[in-house]
Each structure stands twice: as C-alpha cells, then as structure tokens.
C-alpha cells in the first residue's frame, strides 16, 4: 500500500501541474454542458413558411393564420407565383411551402373538396417529417371546422365522430427538451473526460521516456493503472457537483437518490478510464491517442441513446449498444435524475454497467502487462 500511495501522490502532483487539463475537465463538465443544453435541441420551431395564396379570401387568411399563430412556424415568405415559390425552396429560404389554390372559397361553398398543397424541403429529413406532421394536423383541423360551419349554414347540425385523447405526461410535463439534453451532456462529459485524460496520461509517459522508469519500479501493472486513474477519477467525481447544479438550474428535478447516481457515475467513470488506458497502450504519441479516442468516442455516444433513440436504430445496432457502458449509464441517469426510480428498477442497468466496467478494466490491465512487462 505504501508504494501504491507514493505512486498516487506522484500522479496527483503531475496532474495538478497540468493546468490546461484541469481547465479542460472543468470546461467539459460546466460550460460545455450549459452551451450544449441551450443550443442543441431536436424540437422543431420557427420553421420558415413560403406562401402562395391564389384565393386571397377571408377563408384563406384564416388558414394562413392557423399556421402563423403557432410557435412551430416563424418567418412567412410570400410568393407572387408558383415559379417564385420553387425558387424560394431551391434557395433554402423556406423549410416548407403552402399553396392555396384559386377558387378555394367558391369550391367549398359549392360543396366541392378543393386541395391545399404543402411542399416540403427534404434536405433535412427530420425537419421535413416534423413539419409534415404539423401541417397535416393544422389543415385537418381547419377542414373539420369549415365542414361544421358549412353544415350549420344549411341548418344541419353535424356531430363529427371523434376520439378525444386525455394525455398525461410523466417526469417532464412541459416536454422541455433541455431536461434530456442536460442529463445527456453530463453523461457525455464523463465519457469524453474519462477516455481522453486516461489515454493522454499514459501516452505522456511514453513521450517523455518515463514509462521505462515505471516498469523497473516494484509497481505491478494494475497498480500503475490505479495510480494513473486516481487524479482524473477524483476531479471528475468532484466536477459532478457543478454539473448537477447546472442540471437543476435547467429544471431537471433530480428526483431520485443522488448517492445512487454518484455510485453509478463512479462505476461508469471506471469503465471510461479503462477505455482510455486501452487506447494509451495502443498509441505511441498524443496525436495517435486523440485520433483513436475520437474513433472510439463517437460510436460509444451514438450507440448510447444520447443523440438518437436506440429504438430507432437497426436491430443489429440495438444489440451492439448493449456493449457500450454509456448506454447503461445514460439509462441510469435518466431513471434516477428524471424519474426518481431506484436500484429496484435499475438493477439490470447497474449489473450491466458493473460487468462492462470489470471487463474493460481487466482488458486494460492485461494489455498494459503484455506491453510493458512481457
């Protein structure tokens, strides 16, 4: 224990001298969490709507007002002709276009069923799909209201069949996307910091030539990794406090046990550090370590549910995501901080996180022993 304690003190001194790394860790856990939570959102708002109104009637004005009265549509780009409408879409000045035909009011009064056309820019498929849903709901509601009014003018009372949904939203009643993004960025911060700091710490020894000095010491390979892991592990765990405060500021309820979340964060961080040490055994310099880190980081994050729902992925990718400790950590974070559930619900995720952390840690130690002590 004395030799391990001496190695840990040495690593802390070396780590604390590198103020840039400390600033990087604090930045990722604080400023980066704030910026990403504010800037990143999958909510589609303020869509630019191009408009060609061939009818120019009170009825067409009511339909246009249905679009502009919502938060989903912002800037209105009028077009004098269908040709100009095409040019607006081609230039990317609008996300979708609404075409109201000539004679809309006349045809409705005659009992006909005129068509209203919606043109969507498919350059961003996610935006186009969401905009299509908005437009379909608005035009459908407008059509039902017009049908009821026309029937009433003829003295006919119409009872349109309908199903009314009574919706209850659990855990995030306002559907504020910032709640999910704040938790997601907290998880991503742990991944990025854990992998990069561990890889850089081991590679720095190689570049400075001091790795051979570690080899000739009485330290075993697992003790070398434990000493190397102690400083980044400690500062990352301390950095959880401001990150949780930021999440609370953005309205995340922090409904569950914070002690349980801290325990999960410690297990997850051990897995992330193990990945970083494995990269450090492969790389010979810092540039290689960073390239390998990003090569591994992006699949880990994309398969975790932090950016894309896992249920939306192809089935092989869904099965592959079970190998990622980030997925299990993300599910635990959402369950504890937003839902307020405990170990009785999340025990499978905890078990998977412990298993992946143990496997990755054993793999890293074996790799280091093979490389340095063979």
PyMOL commands that set and color helices and strands:
alter all, ss='L'
color gray80, all
select helices_A, chain A and resi 2-17+19-29+31-39+58-68+82-90+104-109+125-153+177-208+211-215+221-249+258-282+286-302+310-312+315-321+325-339+343-372
alter helices_A, ss='H'
color red, helices_A
select strands_A, chain A and resi 47-53+73-78+96-100+116-120
alter strands_A, ss='S'
color yellow, strands_A
deselect
rebuild
show_as cartoon
